Amino acid sequence: MLGFSVYLGRDLTAIDYNYLITMRNAGFDTIFTSLQIPEEDPSKVLARLKELTKWCQNLDLEVLADVSEDSLKNMGVDVADVGQVQALNLTGLRIDDGIAMNIVAKLSKSMPIALNASTITDEQLTQLKEYNAAFSHLQAWHNFYPRPETGLDSQWFKEKNDWLKQYDFEIAAFVPGDGELRGPIFAGLPTLEKHRYQNPLADALELKQLGCDHVFIGDASLKSSTIDSFTNYLKKNAITLHLDEDVEELTTNTWHNHPDAARDVIRLVESRSRQLFNIEPIAAVSRPMGSVTCDNDKYLRYKGEVEITKRDLPADEKVNVLTHINPEDLQLLNYVDSGRQIIFVKKEDESE
């Protein structure tokens, strides 16, 4: 499951509908929303939710909502009444800690229910077993954290996920967006503090490594260039790297990392056979992480090999520097594994 967020603090428009289509076409399949908006008129929130769920049915998207007993009550819904909850046409619920475990168990027999991954306890799990909860419908979702410095520690997060996996929970967490950030803090909505202001795709891939089955974009939108990067990863299994300076030979060809992945550099396996670049030696300069280089004549049999540095490397008279990866994409170098396709994109092609 890969999801994105749509919030109901304002009326939905055709722009929102088109965004749903764009994200679905990119490979996203689920929407997260929240019904906990105490400052809004509950009748308006309910009307917006009805419109959103209708759109999702048309577009074959699932939609899960963050709820509390009070937020549902304000909309005239009794959380203990399964029929009333189902009438909201939601795929599932992400429930507040205040909802009793007997109600959670009851709801779980009718729809997916997400518990708070960070706070769930052994005692609550025991209660859910006693109430015959449908554990196949239970998931564990971490929160996102709007305030800087309050996001989770990565090591603690991994340990918590390992514990949850012992009970066969599917785990979800959030990465920040890089388009329209959600207020009132406007500092991103990550689960992990280290992910705040970072590359959303790289963050999502790290969450997968840390045991998450499902990843959601916490903020209201992504830049179109970031959506393209997700699309290339999901549809082509490719990592997209934006260049600081355009090199046409890179952007107009297909590239892959060498099957035997190196520690210090990404070696473009097609480069030596193509011989696309001038291999006369030029002034040697340092090669900071993200430098795109070409081995020159002095490297003999390696001449013409194009590489991307995965760490800072010193100047080498046998290596010419061609261009650099945009700093926003440097995290993605960690995910260019053996044989991975790489798509280079011109900086001026980036759409905000």
C-alpha positions as a printed Julia matrix, in Angstrom:
352×3 Matrix{Float64}:
   0.0     0.0     0.0
   1.31    3.4    -1.01
  -0.89    6.3    -0.03
  -1.27   10.06   -0.01
  -3.31   12.49    2.05
  -6.37   14.58    1.29
  -7.64   16.85    4.05
 -11.2    18.05    4.53
 -10.61   21.48    6.05
 -11.93   23.13    2.88
 -14.28   22.27    0.03
 -12.86   19.93   -2.59
 -12.43   21.18   -6.15
 -11.67   19.91   -9.64
  -7.99   20.53   -8.85
  -8.25   17.99   -6.03
  -9.97   15.46   -8.29
  -7.25   15.84  -10.91
  -4.61   15.36   -8.21
  -6.28   12.08   -7.24
  -6.1    10.95  -10.86
  -2.43   11.96  -11.1
  -1.49   10.09   -7.95
  -3.46    7.01   -8.93
  -1.78    6.95  -12.33
   1.6     7.27  -10.59
   0.94    4.05   -8.66
  -0.62    5.26   -5.4
  -3.63    3.24   -4.28
  -4.88    4.63   -0.96
  -5.94    7.97    0.52
  -5.53    9.0     4.13
  -7.78   11.66    5.58
  -8.75   12.89    9.02
 -12.16   13.49   10.52
 -10.61   15.09   13.58
 -11.13   18.73   12.59
 -12.79   20.31   15.64
 -12.64   23.82   14.18
 -14.8    22.81   11.18
 -18.58   22.45   10.95
 -19.16   18.66   11.21
 -21.87   18.78    8.53
 -19.39   20.31    6.07
 -16.75   17.71    6.91
 -19.3    14.95    6.39
 -20.35   16.4     3.03
 -16.72   16.68    1.91
 -16.07   13.11    3.04
 -19.06   11.91    1.04
 -17.67   13.6    -2.07
 -14.19   12.18   -1.46
 -15.42    8.61   -0.99
 -17.5     8.92   -4.17
 -14.41   10.02   -6.09
 -12.41    7.16   -4.62
 -15.03    4.64   -5.71
 -14.9     6.05   -9.24
 -11.1     5.93   -9.32
 -10.68    2.59   -7.53
  -8.84    4.17   -4.6
  -9.17    3.08   -1.0
  -9.7     5.72    1.7
  -8.95    5.43    5.41
  -9.77    8.08    7.99
  -8.3     9.07   11.32
 -11.18    9.21   13.81
 -11.98    9.55   17.48
 -15.16    8.71   19.34
 -15.89   12.43   19.71
 -15.24   13.32   16.06
 -17.66   10.62   14.92
 -20.22   11.64   17.54
 -20.09   15.23   16.27
 -21.09   13.9    12.84
 -23.93   11.87   14.31
 -22.1     8.56   14.11
 -21.92    6.14   17.05
 -18.53    4.44   16.89
 -20.03    1.33   18.49
 -22.65    1.03   15.75
 -21.0    -0.87   12.91
 -23.78   -0.02   10.49
 -23.41    3.72   11.06
 -19.64    3.5    10.64
 -19.95    1.47    7.44
 -22.36    4.08    6.06
 -19.41    6.49    5.87
 -18.16    4.37    2.92
 -14.61    4.27    4.26
 -12.28    1.39    3.54
 -11.09    1.45    7.14
 -10.39    3.53   10.23
  -7.28    4.76   11.98
  -8.57    4.98   15.54
  -7.79    7.28   18.41
  -6.26    5.82   21.57
  -9.43    6.67   23.49
 -11.66    4.08   21.78
 -12.22    0.99   23.96
 -10.75   -2.32   22.84
 -14.13   -4.07   22.82
 -15.33   -1.55   20.22
 -12.11   -1.97   18.23
 -12.64   -5.72   18.23
 -16.23   -5.3    17.07
 -15.28   -2.97   14.23
 -12.38   -5.19   13.13
 -14.83   -7.89   12.1
 -16.24   -5.56    9.44
 -13.33   -3.45    8.15
  -9.59   -2.81    8.49
  -8.74   -0.99   11.71
  -5.4     0.74   12.31
  -4.15    1.03   15.88
  -1.54    3.5    17.1
   1.71    1.64   16.41
   3.73    3.75   18.81
   1.52    3.27   21.86
  -0.1    -0.16   21.54
   0.63   -2.39   24.55
   0.65   -6.07   25.48
  -2.38   -5.42   27.66
  -4.36   -4.05   24.73
  -3.42   -7.04   22.58
  -4.6    -9.37   25.32
  -7.9    -7.51   25.48
  -8.33   -7.74   21.72
  -7.82  -11.49   21.87
 -10.37  -11.77   24.69
 -12.88   -9.84   22.58
 -12.18  -12.09   19.56
 -10.9    -9.29   17.34
 -10.27  -10.14   13.7
  -6.49   -9.78   13.82
  -6.26  -10.19   10.05
  -8.01   -6.79    9.83
  -5.81   -5.05   12.39
  -2.89   -2.86   11.34
  -0.43   -0.69   13.27
   0.06    2.89   12.08
   2.58    5.34   13.42
   1.67    9.02   13.78
   3.13   11.93   11.88
   4.65   14.83   13.83
   4.0    18.42   12.65
   6.33   20.11   15.15
  10.06   19.99   14.35
  12.13   17.98   16.84
   9.2    15.75   17.9
   9.43   13.05   15.21
  10.41    9.54   16.2
  13.94    8.26   16.67
  14.9     5.81   13.93
  16.37    3.15   16.22
  13.36    3.19   18.54
  11.09    3.02   15.48
  12.88   -0.08   14.16
  12.72   -1.8    17.55
   9.0    -1.04   17.84
   8.38   -2.4    14.36
  10.29   -5.59   15.17
   8.04   -6.06   18.22
   4.89   -5.45   16.15
   6.01   -7.97   13.54
   6.02  -10.66   16.24
   2.23  -10.25   16.25
   2.0   -10.2    12.43
   0.86   -6.58   12.23
   1.1    -4.75    8.94
   2.81   -1.45    9.74
   2.3     2.0     8.22
   4.12    5.3     8.65
   4.32    8.73    7.02
   6.86   10.7     5.02
   6.62   14.46    4.43
   5.47   15.98    1.17
   7.42   18.61   -0.74
   4.54   20.45   -2.4
   1.75   22.02   -0.37
   2.68   21.56    3.3
  -0.07   21.26    5.87
  -0.51   24.06    8.4
  -0.43   25.56   10.86
   3.27   24.69   11.32
   4.12   24.02    7.63
   7.19   21.97    8.57
   6.28   18.67    6.95
   4.47   15.66    8.39
   7.02   12.87    8.87
   6.95    9.95   11.27
  10.75   10.0    11.65
  12.38   13.29   12.58
  15.33   12.6    10.27
  12.94   12.68    7.3
  11.76   16.26    7.82
  12.6    18.37    4.71
  14.13   15.34    2.96
  13.45   13.54   -0.33
  10.02   11.84   -0.03
  10.9     8.86   -2.23
  14.14    8.18   -0.37
  12.23    8.49    2.91
   9.6     6.01    1.71
  12.26    3.51    0.68
  13.92    3.81    4.08
  10.61    3.17    5.86
  10.32   -0.04    3.85
  13.78   -1.06    5.04
  12.73   -0.33    8.63
   9.81   -2.75    8.48
   6.89   -0.72    7.11
   4.42   -2.44    4.8
   2.56    0.77    3.95
   3.81    4.32    3.42
   1.74    7.49    3.2
   2.61   11.02    2.14
   1.59   13.05    5.2
   1.36   16.49    3.6
  -1.26   17.65    1.13
   0.8    17.28   -2.05
   4.03   16.43   -3.83
   5.86   18.45   -6.48
   5.17   17.12   -9.96
   8.86   16.22  -10.36
   8.63   14.11   -7.2
   5.48   12.41   -8.49
   7.45   11.58  -11.64
  10.19   10.06   -9.49
   7.65    7.87   -7.7
   6.14    6.89  -11.05
   9.5     5.85  -12.47
  10.24    3.79   -9.36
   6.83    2.11   -9.22
   6.35    1.56  -12.97
   9.93    1.07  -14.19
  11.78    0.07  -11.01
  14.06    3.03  -11.74
  15.69    5.72   -9.62
  15.36    9.25  -11.05
  18.28   11.62  -10.55
  18.05   15.31  -11.41
  21.2    16.97  -12.72
  22.53   20.34  -11.62
  23.9    20.93  -15.13
  22.41   19.3   -18.21
  24.41   16.61  -20.02
  22.38   15.45  -23.02
  24.24   12.16  -23.36
  23.03   11.24  -19.87
  19.42   12.37  -20.17
  18.73   10.8   -23.58
  20.02    7.31  -22.85
  19.0     4.4   -20.62
  21.42    3.48  -17.84
  21.84    0.77  -15.22
  24.11    0.22  -12.25
  26.68   -2.54  -12.61
  25.45   -5.96  -11.39
  28.28   -6.17   -8.86
  27.56   -2.95   -6.98
  30.63   -1.02   -5.83
  31.05    0.57   -2.4
  32.17    4.05   -3.43
  30.59    4.64   -6.84
  27.68    3.7    -9.07
  29.14    2.29  -12.29
  26.97    2.79  -15.37
  27.28   -0.57  -17.07
  26.52    0.7   -20.6
  29.05    3.54  -20.55
  32.28    1.85  -21.68
  30.67    0.24  -24.71
  28.97    3.48  -25.74
  32.0     5.79  -25.39
  29.83    8.92  -25.48
  32.2    11.4   -23.84
  35.46   13.14  -24.58
  38.12   11.11  -22.82
  40.92   13.66  -23.08
  42.15   14.49  -19.55
  40.97   17.8   -18.11
  41.9    19.6   -14.9
  41.32   17.24  -11.99
  38.89   18.45   -9.32
  37.51   16.91   -6.15
  34.53   14.57   -6.48
  31.97   15.26   -3.75
  29.11   12.82   -3.29
  26.85   12.97   -6.34
  29.58   13.83   -8.85
  29.0    12.28  -12.27
  32.38   11.41  -13.76
  33.99    9.82  -16.79
  37.31    7.96  -16.74
  39.71    9.52  -19.24
  42.53    8.11  -21.39
  44.83    7.79  -18.41
  42.61    5.03  -16.99
  43.47    2.85  -19.98
  40.95    0.0   -20.31
  38.47    1.88  -18.08
  38.38    4.95  -20.32
  34.82    6.08  -21.01
  33.36    4.53  -17.85
  30.78    6.84  -16.29
  30.31    6.74  -12.54
  28.38    8.54   -9.8
  30.21    9.0    -6.53
  28.38    7.68   -3.46
  30.77    9.44   -1.09
  33.25   12.3    -1.23
  36.3    11.28   -3.23
  39.52   13.2    -3.96
  40.6    14.64   -7.28
  42.06   12.07   -9.68
  43.93   13.02  -12.87
  42.45    9.91  -14.52
  38.85   11.04  -13.92
  36.92   13.91  -15.56
  33.92   15.43  -13.73
  30.91   15.9   -16.05
  28.15   17.25  -13.79
  26.57   16.75  -10.37
  23.37   15.28   -8.98
  21.01   17.83   -7.48
  21.47   17.85   -3.67
  17.78   17.0    -3.14
  18.36   13.62   -4.79
  21.58   12.59   -3.04
  19.7    10.35   -0.58
  18.48    8.28   -3.51
  22.0     7.13   -4.33
  21.7     4.71   -1.41
  18.92    2.9    -3.27
  20.68    2.43   -6.61
  21.4    -1.22   -5.99
  22.7    -3.98   -8.25
  21.37   -3.64  -11.8
  19.0    -0.78  -10.93
  17.88    1.44  -13.81
  18.79    5.11  -13.53
  16.9     7.93  -15.25
  18.72   11.25  -15.5
  16.56   14.36  -15.8
  17.59   17.82  -16.91
  17.32   20.44  -14.2
  15.24   22.74  -16.39
  12.72   19.93  -16.92
  11.88   19.92  -13.21
   8.31   21.05  -12.59
   7.45   22.42   -9.19
